[in-house]
């Protein structure tokens, strides 16, 4: 029997190029500072979202021995990467089947190929855990003003994404230990989004926040005993950035610590528009044996030709989205019509 700990960080690092253009900050310098601080704090796995134009300075500053290779900047990249102190294998990326959000509605998510990525981490010989990193559809800030039980268009698309991820995990990670990190752009109390009933419950996951701050409760029923109330960033309340986990195979997990951690400059400015969510998982390994369900493949750089095709595809796609929005952007119309009969007011 072998025991140990995994120190985990999930962090949306706000690496969109527009951050440099409109916010007067350098996402590259901020990424390097994030890397230095996370490295100094000590970590086993860092999962990042919005890692678009800042991959290289982040990777150099972290000095991680194992990592995924960037898919590229917008409009080709998904902004998802993992950096690990332990070996990782079998990196795969999957875009969401449905997206929502333009400049005039939602949060412009249709201009980036959001989705999730998977990797397999070796804890010990014959003992592995599947790592999933996701960035869900964001929607609009006004969503947070809606009652907890009220469905929203973006929430409907998030639910579809959670269903897609659930089906993928059931196919590729059945019976295996699993850690799911990322920017969910939702919380358990937004019930119509389906985070609990669509993803967590069917997969047997536990939420690090719920285990330590909410008595393990994950099914929200509108009652007043929800820790911190229905807000996403007050005290010990839920955050949209999460770390979920389950035991499986030869690995058993328990959560020891979890917290929202801000990373700031020496002058007190936040390095991102998110706090990171951090957690320490304790693990016990018993009866470890080689898992022959799939061949372990080390991460490899994405070929230049594949990246170039990704940029070309992204540009064509974004041009189509922009064409759809153009009448509203020019003030000629005040709503956007979709092929399924929906309309979104600009």
C-alpha positions as a LaTeX table, in Angstrom:
\begin{tabular}{lrrr}
\hline
Residue & $x$ (\AA) & $y$ (\AA) & $z$ (\AA) \\
\hline
Unk1 & 0.00 & 0.00 & 0.00 \\
Unk2 & 1.30 & 3.46 & $-0.94$ \\
Unk3 & 0.02 & 6.86 & 0.25 \\
Unk4 & 0.67 & 10.42 & $-0.85$ \\
Unk5 & $-0.77$ & 13.81 & $-1.71$ \\
Unk6 & $-1.61$ & 15.71 & $-4.88$ \\
Unk7 & $-1.53$ & 19.51 & $-4.73$ \\
Unk8 & $-3.82$ & 20.80 & $-7.44$ \\
Unk9 & $-4.44$ & 24.23 & $-8.94$ \\
Unk10 & $-7.18$ & 25.14 & $-11.42$ \\
Unk11 & $-6.79$ & 28.64 & $-12.81$ \\
Unk12 & $-8.38$ & 30.70 & $-15.57$ \\
Unk13 & $-5.38$ & 32.89 & $-16.39$ \\
Unk14 & $-7.18$ & 35.40 & $-18.66$ \\
Unk15 & $-4.83$ & 34.96 & $-21.60$ \\
Unk16 & $-7.02$ & 36.37 & $-24.35$ \\
Unk17 & $-5.00$ & 38.79 & $-26.51$ \\
Unk18 & $-7.64$ & 41.50 & $-26.03$ \\
Unk19 & $-6.63$ & 41.68 & $-22.39$ \\
Unk20 & $-3.40$ & 43.36 & $-23.46$ \\
Unk21 & $-5.21$ & 45.65 & $-25.90$ \\
Unk22 & $-8.02$ & 46.91 & $-23.69$ \\
Unk23 & $-6.91$ & 46.43 & $-20.09$ \\
Unk24 & $-3.41$ & 47.88 & $-20.27$ \\
Unk25 & $-1.75$ & 44.70 & $-19.04$ \\
Unk26 & 0.61 & 42.24 & $-20.64$ \\
Unk27 & $-0.84$ & 38.75 & $-20.48$ \\
Unk28 & 2.64 & 37.37 & $-21.23$ \\
Unk29 & 4.25 & 39.13 & $-18.24$ \\
Unk30 & 1.33 & 38.16 & $-16.03$ \\
Unk31 & 1.61 & 34.53 & $-17.16$ \\
Unk32 & 5.31 & 34.49 & $-16.26$ \\
Unk33 & 4.52 & 35.92 & $-12.83$ \\
Unk34 & 1.78 & 33.31 & $-12.33$ \\
Unk35 & 4.28 & 30.60 & $-13.22$ \\
Unk36 & 6.86 & 31.91 & $-10.76$ \\
Unk37 & 4.37 & 32.18 & $-7.92$ \\
Unk38 & 2.70 & 28.81 & $-8.48$ \\
Unk39 & 6.12 & 27.15 & $-8.72$ \\
Unk40 & 7.25 & 28.79 & $-5.49$ \\
Unk41 & 4.06 & 27.72 & $-3.71$ \\
Unk42 & 4.55 & 24.12 & $-4.75$ \\
Unk43 & 2.11 & 22.13 & $-6.85$ \\
Unk44 & 1.74 & 18.72 & $-8.51$ \\
Unk45 & $-0.69$ & 19.72 & $-11.24$ \\
Unk46 & $-1.72$ & 23.08 & $-12.67$ \\
Unk47 & $-4.71$ & 23.08 & $-15.05$ \\
Unk48 & $-5.24$ & 26.37 & $-16.86$ \\
Unk49 & $-7.98$ & 27.87 & $-18.97$ \\
Unk50 & $-7.68$ & 30.83 & $-21.39$ \\
Unk51 & $-4.06$ & 29.89 & $-22.03$ \\
Unk52 & $-4.01$ & 31.48 & $-25.48$ \\
Unk53 & $-1.21$ & 33.99 & $-26.02$ \\
Unk54 & 0.75 & 33.19 & $-22.87$ \\
Unk55 & 1.69 & 29.50 & $-23.07$ \\
Unk56 & 5.46 & 29.90 & $-23.53$ \\
Unk57 & 6.17 & 32.37 & $-20.69$ \\
Unk58 & 3.96 & 30.35 & $-18.37$ \\
Unk59 & 5.68 & 27.07 & $-19.20$ \\
Unk60 & 9.17 & 28.56 & $-18.86$ \\
Unk61 & 8.39 & 30.13 & $-15.48$ \\
Unk62 & 6.75 & 26.99 & $-14.11$ \\
Unk63 & 9.62 & 24.73 & $-15.12$ \\
Unk64 & 7.24 & 21.75 & $-15.11$ \\
Unk65 & 8.87 & 18.53 & $-16.30$ \\
Unk66 & 5.63 & 17.26 & $-17.88$ \\
Unk67 & 3.07 & 19.28 & $-19.82$ \\
Unk68 & 0.61 & 19.38 & $-22.69$ \\
Unk69 & 1.56 & 21.24 & $-25.85$ \\
Unk70 & $-0.48$ & 24.33 & $-26.71$ \\
Unk71 & $-3.03$ & 24.10 & $-29.48$ \\
Unk72 & $-2.32$ & 27.74 & $-30.30$ \\
Unk73 & $-3.74$ & 31.22 & $-29.94$ \\
Unk74 & $-7.26$ & 32.27 & $-30.91$ \\
Unk75 & $-9.11$ & 31.41 & $-33.08$ \\
Unk76 & $-7.57$ & 27.91 & $-33.23$ \\
Unk77 & $-6.69$ & 27.22 & $-29.59$ \\
Unk78 & $-9.04$ & 25.99 & $-26.87$ \\
Unk79 & $-7.03$ & 27.71 & $-24.12$ \\
Unk80 & $-6.64$ & 24.49 & $-22.13$ \\
Unk81 & $-3.34$ & 23.10 & $-20.86$ \\
Unk82 & $-1.95$ & 21.09 & $-17.95$ \\
Unk83 & 1.47 & 21.25 & $-16.31$ \\
Unk84 & 2.53 & 18.42 & $-14.04$ \\
Unk85 & 5.32 & 17.28 & $-11.73$ \\
Unk86 & 4.36 & 13.69 & $-12.56$ \\
Unk87 & 4.33 & 11.99 & $-15.96$ \\
Unk88 & 1.23 & 12.54 & $-18.11$ \\
Unk89 & 0.12 & 10.60 & $-21.15$ \\
Unk90 & $-2.61$ & 10.33 & $-23.79$ \\
Unk91 & $-3.51$ & 14.00 & $-24.11$ \\
Unk92 & $-6.74$ & 14.44 & $-26.08$ \\
Unk93 & $-8.85$ & 17.53 & $-26.78$ \\
Unk94 & $-12.58$ & 17.65 & $-27.52$ \\
Unk95 & $-14.53$ & 20.79 & $-28.52$ \\
Unk96 & $-18.06$ & 21.34 & $-27.27$ \\
Unk97 & $-20.66$ & 20.13 & $-29.74$ \\
Unk98 & $-22.75$ & 23.24 & $-28.99$ \\
Unk99 & $-21.59$ & 26.79 & $-28.31$ \\
Unk100 & $-23.25$ & 30.06 & $-27.45$ \\
Unk101 & $-22.19$ & 33.68 & $-27.25$ \\
Unk102 & $-21.16$ & 36.50 & $-29.55$ \\
Unk103 & $-20.12$ & 40.12 & $-29.08$ \\
Unk104 & $-23.78$ & 41.17 & $-28.91$ \\
Unk105 & $-25.01$ & 38.30 & $-26.72$ \\
Unk106 & $-23.40$ & 35.93 & $-24.26$ \\
Unk107 & $-19.63$ & 36.25 & $-23.81$ \\
Unk108 & $-18.28$ & 35.79 & $-27.36$ \\
Unk109 & $-17.63$ & 32.08 & $-26.74$ \\
Unk110 & $-18.56$ & 31.18 & $-30.30$ \\
Unk111 & $-15.31$ & 32.85 & $-31.40$ \\
Unk112 & $-13.15$ & 30.30 & $-29.53$ \\
Unk113 & $-13.32$ & 26.48 & $-29.73$ \\
Unk114 & $-13.97$ & 25.84 & $-26.05$ \\
Unk115 & $-14.25$ & 22.30 & $-24.76$ \\
Unk116 & $-12.35$ & 19.89 & $-22.54$ \\
Unk117 & $-9.09$ & 17.97 & $-22.55$ \\
Unk118 & $-8.05$ & 14.66 & $-21.05$ \\
Unk119 & $-4.70$ & 13.35 & $-19.86$ \\
Unk120 & $-3.62$ & 10.33 & $-17.80$ \\
Unk121 & $-1.27$ & 10.92 & $-14.86$ \\
Unk122 & 0.97 & 8.23 & $-13.37$ \\
Unk123 & 0.87 & 8.21 & $-9.56$ \\
Unk124 & 3.01 & 5.07 & $-9.22$ \\
Unk125 & 3.84 & 2.05 & $-11.38$ \\
Unk126 & 0.49 & 0.53 & $-12.32$ \\
Unk127 & $-1.56$ & 3.32 & $-10.68$ \\
Unk128 & $-3.08$ & 6.03 & $-12.87$ \\
Unk129 & $-5.61$ & 8.81 & $-12.60$ \\
Unk130 & $-7.42$ & 10.43 & $-15.52$ \\
Unk131 & $-7.24$ & 14.23 & $-15.52$ \\
Unk132 & $-9.93$ & 16.32 & $-17.23$ \\
Unk133 & $-9.65$ & 20.08 & $-17.71$ \\
Unk134 & $-12.65$ & 22.03 & $-19.02$ \\
Unk135 & $-13.85$ & 25.51 & $-19.85$ \\
Unk136 & $-17.63$ & 25.70 & $-20.05$ \\
Unk137 & $-19.73$ & 28.22 & $-21.98$ \\
Unk138 & $-19.86$ & 31.52 & $-20.09$ \\
Unk139 & $-23.13$ & 33.21 & $-21.03$ \\
Unk140 & $-23.81$ & 36.75 & $-19.85$ \\
Unk141 & $-23.21$ & 38.43 & $-16.49$ \\
Unk142 & $-26.96$ & 39.08 & $-16.20$ \\
Unk143 & $-27.44$ & 35.32 & $-15.77$ \\
Unk144 & $-26.31$ & 35.64 & $-12.18$ \\
Unk145 & $-29.29$ & 37.90 & $-11.48$ \\
Unk146 & $-31.75$ & 35.16 & $-12.49$ \\
Unk147 & $-33.41$ & 32.98 & $-9.81$ \\
Unk148 & $-31.65$ & 29.70 & $-9.07$ \\
Unk149 & $-34.38$ & 27.65 & $-10.74$ \\
Unk150 & $-34.72$ & 29.74 & $-13.92$ \\
Unk151 & $-33.27$ & 28.23 & $-17.12$ \\
Unk152 & $-31.13$ & 30.41 & $-19.40$ \\
Unk153 & $-30.01$ & 29.94 & $-22.99$ \\
Unk154 & $-26.34$ & 29.66 & $-22.01$ \\
Unk155 & $-27.29$ & 27.32 & $-19.17$ \\
Unk156 & $-29.03$ & 25.05 & $-21.64$ \\
Unk157 & $-25.84$ & 24.91 & $-23.73$ \\
Unk158 & $-23.74$ & 24.26 & $-20.62$ \\
Unk159 & $-26.02$ & 21.35 & $-19.73$ \\
Unk160 & $-25.49$ & 19.92 & $-23.21$ \\
Unk161 & $-21.74$ & 20.26 & $-22.67$ \\
Unk162 & $-21.91$ & 18.50 & $-19.31$ \\
Unk163 & $-23.87$ & 15.70 & $-20.99$ \\
Unk164 & $-21.22$ & 15.46 & $-23.72$ \\
Unk165 & $-18.43$ & 15.31 & $-21.13$ \\
Unk166 & $-20.31$ & 12.72 & $-19.05$ \\
Unk167 & $-20.73$ & 10.45 & $-22.07$ \\
Unk168 & $-17.04$ & 10.82 & $-22.97$ \\
Unk169 & $-15.91$ & 9.98 & $-19.44$ \\
Unk170 & $-18.21$ & 6.97 & $-19.28$ \\
Unk171 & $-16.65$ & 5.70 & $-22.49$ \\
Unk172 & $-12.98$ & 6.52 & $-21.86$ \\
Unk173 & $-12.57$ & 6.47 & $-18.05$ \\
Unk174 & $-14.98$ & 3.78 & $-16.83$ \\
Unk175 & $-13.94$ & 2.50 & $-13.42$ \\
Unk176 & $-10.85$ & 4.72 & $-13.24$ \\
Unk177 & $-9.82$ & 7.29 & $-10.65$ \\
Unk178 & $-10.55$ & 10.75 & $-11.99$ \\
Unk179 & $-9.88$ & 14.43 & $-11.28$ \\
Unk180 & $-11.96$ & 17.05 & $-13.10$ \\
Unk181 & $-10.75$ & 20.66 & $-12.90$ \\
Unk182 & $-11.71$ & 23.83 & $-14.68$ \\
Unk183 & $-13.81$ & 26.90 & $-15.16$ \\
Unk184 & $-17.37$ & 25.53 & $-15.10$ \\
Unk185 & $-19.03$ & 28.94 & $-15.45$ \\
Unk186 & $-21.73$ & 27.48 & $-13.23$ \\
Unk187 & $-22.36$ & 26.42 & $-9.67$ \\
Unk188 & $-24.39$ & 23.69 & $-8.03$ \\
Unk189 & $-27.17$ & 26.09 & $-7.03$ \\
Unk190 & $-27.85$ & 26.94 & $-10.70$ \\
Unk191 & $-29.87$ & 23.75 & $-10.97$ \\
Unk192 & $-31.10$ & 24.07 & $-14.61$ \\
Unk193 & $-27.45$ & 24.03 & $-15.81$ \\
Unk194 & $-27.32$ & 20.38 & $-14.78$ \\
Unk195 & $-23.92$ & 20.37 & $-13.10$ \\
Unk196 & $-25.08$ & 17.95 & $-10.39$ \\
Unk197 & $-27.74$ & 15.79 & $-12.00$ \\
Unk198 & $-26.13$ & 15.63 & $-15.45$ \\
Unk199 & $-22.43$ & 15.33 & $-14.57$ \\
Unk200 & $-21.57$ & 14.84 & $-10.91$ \\
Unk201 & $-24.19$ & 12.32 & $-9.80$ \\
Unk202 & $-24.01$ & 9.95 & $-12.81$ \\
Unk203 & $-20.20$ & 9.82 & $-12.62$ \\
Unk204 & $-19.97$ & 9.43 & $-8.83$ \\
Unk205 & $-17.88$ & 12.58 & $-8.41$ \\
Unk206 & $-17.26$ & 14.60 & $-5.27$ \\
Unk207 & $-16.77$ & 18.37 & $-5.16$ \\
Unk208 & $-13.84$ & 19.61 & $-3.07$ \\
Unk209 & $-15.77$ & 22.74 & $-2.09$ \\
Unk210 & $-18.89$ & 20.81 & $-1.05$ \\
Unk211 & $-16.90$ & 18.26 & 0.94 \\
Unk212 & $-15.12$ & 20.87 & 3.05 \\
Unk213 & $-17.55$ & 23.82 & 3.15 \\
Unk214 & $-21.06$ & 22.45 & 2.56 \\
Unk215 & $-21.21$ & 19.22 & 4.52 \\
Unk216 & $-20.84$ & 17.17 & 1.34 \\
Unk217 & $-24.19$ & 18.40 & 0.02 \\
Unk218 & $-24.30$ & 18.91 & $-3.75$ \\
Unk219 & $-28.00$ & 18.73 & $-4.64$ \\
Unk220 & $-29.46$ & 22.22 & $-4.22$ \\
Unk221 & $-33.15$ & 22.47 & $-3.31$ \\
Unk222 & $-33.54$ & 26.21 & $-2.77$ \\
Unk223 & $-33.33$ & 25.98 & 1.00 \\
Unk224 & $-31.41$ & 28.51 & 3.08 \\
Unk225 & $-28.75$ & 26.16 & 4.46 \\
Unk226 & $-26.45$ & 26.48 & 1.42 \\
Unk227 & $-23.07$ & 27.63 & 2.73 \\
Unk228 & $-22.42$ & 31.24 & 1.82 \\
Unk229 & $-25.75$ & 31.72 & 0.08 \\
Unk230 & $-26.39$ & 31.92 & $-3.65$ \\
Unk231 & $-23.35$ & 34.04 & $-4.50$ \\
Unk232 & $-20.23$ & 32.91 & $-6.27$ \\
Unk233 & $-17.45$ & 34.82 & $-4.53$ \\
Unk234 & $-18.49$ & 35.73 & $-0.99$ \\
Unk235 & $-16.49$ & 34.10 & 1.78 \\
Unk236 & $-16.72$ & 30.32 & 1.60 \\
Unk237 & $-19.46$ & 30.30 & $-1.04$ \\
Unk238 & $-19.30$ & 28.32 & $-4.24$ \\
Unk239 & $-16.99$ & 29.36 & $-7.04$ \\
Unk240 & $-17.36$ & 28.70 & $-10.74$ \\
Unk241 & $-13.79$ & 27.35 & $-10.71$ \\
Unk242 & $-13.88$ & 23.83 & $-9.32$ \\
Unk243 & $-11.98$ & 20.64 & $-8.61$ \\
Unk244 & $-14.01$ & 17.41 & $-8.60$ \\
Unk245 & $-12.72$ & 13.90 & $-8.02$ \\
Unk246 & $-13.57$ & 10.23 & $-7.58$ \\
Unk247 & $-11.72$ & 7.10 & $-6.52$ \\
Unk248 & $-11.29$ & 4.17 & $-8.87$ \\
Unk249 & $-9.06$ & 1.29 & $-9.86$ \\
Unk250 & $-6.15$ & 1.06 & $-7.45$ \\
Unk251 & $-6.51$ & 4.67 & $-6.24$ \\
Unk252 & $-8.65$ & 6.02 & $-3.40$ \\
Unk253 & $-8.93$ & 9.79 & $-2.85$ \\
Unk254 & $-9.97$ & 12.01 & 0.06 \\
Unk255 & $-9.80$ & 15.80 & 0.10 \\
Unk256 & $-7.63$ & 17.42 & 2.77 \\
Unk257 & $-7.71$ & 21.12 & 1.83 \\
Unk258 & $-9.42$ & 23.42 & $-0.66$ \\
Unk259 & $-9.52$ & 27.19 & $-1.07$ \\
Unk260 & $-9.89$ & 30.03 & $-3.53$ \\
Unk261 & $-6.41$ & 31.56 & $-3.91$ \\
Unk262 & $-5.77$ & 34.91 & $-5.63$ \\
Unk263 & $-2.44$ & 35.49 & $-7.33$ \\
Unk264 & $-1.40$ & 39.13 & $-7.34$ \\
Unk265 & 1.49 & 41.37 & $-8.32$ \\
Unk266 & 3.71 & 43.00 & $-5.70$ \\
Unk267 & 1.54 & 46.11 & $-6.15$ \\
Unk268 & $-1.62$ & 44.20 & $-5.31$ \\
Unk269 & $-3.10$ & 43.88 & $-8.81$ \\
Unk270 & $-4.75$ & 40.55 & $-9.62$ \\
Unk271 & $-2.98$ & 38.55 & $-12.32$ \\
Unk272 & $-6.31$ & 37.36 & $-13.71$ \\
Unk273 & $-10.01$ & 38.15 & $-13.52$ \\
Unk274 & $-10.42$ & 34.87 & $-11.59$ \\
Unk275 & $-9.06$ & 33.50 & $-8.37$ \\
Unk276 & $-7.60$ & 30.03 & $-8.71$ \\
Unk277 & $-9.26$ & 27.09 & $-6.97$ \\
Unk278 & $-6.75$ & 24.91 & $-5.17$ \\
Unk279 & $-7.10$ & 21.56 & $-3.43$ \\
Unk280 & $-4.97$ & 18.89 & $-1.81$ \\
Unk281 & $-6.10$ & 15.32 & $-2.38$ \\
Unk282 & $-4.70$ & 12.50 & $-0.29$ \\
Unk283 & $-4.47$ & 9.17 & $-2.06$ \\
Unk284 & $-4.00$ & 5.53 & $-1.14$ \\
Unk285 & $-2.86$ & 3.00 & $-3.73$ \\
Unk286 & $-3.63$ & $-0.69$ & $-3.25$ \\
Unk287 & $-3.23$ & $-3.62$ & $-5.62$ \\
Unk288 & $-1.58$ & $-1.48$ & $-8.30$ \\
Unk289 & $-1.15$ & $-3.23$ & $-11.62$ \\
Unk290 & $-0.45$ & $-2.20$ & $-15.16$ \\
Unk291 & $-3.56$ & $-0.88$ & $-16.86$ \\
Unk292 & $-3.66$ & $-2.46$ & $-20.29$ \\
Unk293 & $-6.84$ & $-0.73$ & $-21.44$ \\
Unk294 & $-4.84$ & 1.70 & $-23.60$ \\
Unk295 & $-1.27$ & 2.30 & $-24.66$ \\
Unk296 & 0.41 & 5.18 & $-22.81$ \\
Unk297 & 1.64 & 7.86 & $-25.21$ \\
Unk298 & 3.74 & 10.84 & $-24.17$ \\
Unk299 & 2.49 & 14.29 & $-25.24$ \\
Unk300 & 3.87 & 15.54 & $-28.54$ \\
Unk301 & 3.86 & 19.00 & $-30.12$ \\
Unk302 & 0.97 & 19.62 & $-32.49$ \\
Unk303 & 2.35 & 19.55 & $-36.07$ \\
Unk304 & 2.67 & 22.95 & $-37.74$ \\
Unk305 & 0.40 & 21.89 & $-40.61$ \\
Unk306 & $-2.34$ & 20.83 & $-38.21$ \\
Unk307 & $-2.05$ & 24.13 & $-36.35$ \\
Unk308 & $-2.25$ & 26.06 & $-39.62$ \\
Unk309 & $-5.38$ & 24.17 & $-40.65$ \\
Unk310 & $-6.83$ & 24.94 & $-37.24$ \\
Unk311 & $-6.26$ & 28.66 & $-37.73$ \\
Unk312 & $-7.82$ & 28.56 & $-41.19$ \\
Unk313 & $-10.86$ & 26.70 & $-39.88$ \\
Unk314 & $-11.16$ & 29.11 & $-36.94$ \\
Unk315 & $-11.00$ & 32.18 & $-39.17$ \\
Unk316 & $-13.72$ & 30.81 & $-41.47$ \\
Unk317 & $-15.90$ & 29.92 & $-38.51$ \\
Unk318 & $-15.45$ & 33.29 & $-36.82$ \\
Unk319 & $-16.26$ & 35.09 & $-40.06$ \\
Unk320 & $-19.58$ & 33.24 & $-40.12$ \\
Unk321 & $-20.37$ & 34.21 & $-36.54$ \\
Unk322 & $-19.44$ & 37.83 & $-37.22$ \\
Unk323 & $-21.65$ & 37.87 & $-40.33$ \\
Unk324 & $-24.56$ & 36.66 & $-38.19$ \\
Unk325 & $-23.95$ & 39.47 & $-35.70$ \\
Unk326 & $-23.13$ & 42.25 & $-38.13$ \\
Unk327 & $-26.69$ & 43.67 & $-38.49$ \\
Unk328 & $-26.91$ & 44.10 & $-34.72$ \\
Unk329 & $-23.38$ & 45.53 & $-34.47$ \\
Unk330 & $-24.28$ & 48.08 & $-37.15$ \\
Unk331 & $-27.53$ & 48.97 & $-35.39$ \\
Unk332 & $-29.73$ & 47.73 & $-38.25$ \\
Unk333 & $-31.41$ & 45.01 & $-36.17$ \\
Unk334 & $-31.88$ & 44.47 & $-32.47$ \\
Unk335 & $-31.94$ & 40.69 & $-32.29$ \\
Unk336 & $-30.26$ & 37.66 & $-33.82$ \\
Unk337 & $-32.29$ & 34.80 & $-35.30$ \\
Unk338 & $-30.99$ & 31.24 & $-35.10$ \\
Unk339 & $-31.84$ & 28.31 & $-37.36$ \\
Unk340 & $-33.72$ & 26.50 & $-34.60$ \\
Unk341 & $-36.20$ & 29.36 & $-34.23$ \\
Unk342 & $-34.56$ & 31.04 & $-31.22$ \\
Unk343 & $-33.90$ & 34.75 & $-31.16$ \\
Unk344 & $-31.41$ & 36.57 & $-28.97$ \\
Unk345 & $-31.81$ & 40.27 & $-28.38$ \\
Unk346 & $-28.67$ & 42.30 & $-28.95$ \\
\hline
\end{tabular}
